[in-house]
């Protein structure tokens, strides 16, 4: 397979993936080294492809598809800690939602986007385990707990249910 064909296949894999793909997984699937994948991703990005790196691997940047219900929900918590963040994310997935990410707006750093792609409690638990392993402050500490959740649901009822759950938690602004 030539270089251009490999990059096209890599992009196709990202387009059809339901979860982020690690560099190792991509390198095995395409029978090249992980470093080749890193270079291919850089070339694809420079050609305008919207590929992002997350803690769980590479994925395409979130764009709002025409189907489904999408919201950006402003949230606020003065005492945001790991347990509360985990509970907040679980409210979304427990009510049929997908957490695509969160957005922070900081006076100095500007807009910070965190891609998540969390579909289930298992995804939330794995995400939080990685945060705990790092033993650093939560990124929402930069904005004193203010953030915007980017969520998607299959229907309006699920969106209403997850918004109600966030209101009950006291985090929906």
Secondary structure, DSSP 8 states (H G I E B T S, - for coil): --HHHHHHHHHHHHHH-SS-B-HHHHHHHHTS-HHHHHHHHHHHHHTT--EEEETTEEEE-----SSSEEEEEEE--TT--HHHHHHHHHHHHHTTEEEEEEEEEETTTEEEEEEEEE-SHHHHHHHHHHHHHHT---GGGGGTT-EEEEEEESSHHHHHHHHHHHHHHT-B-
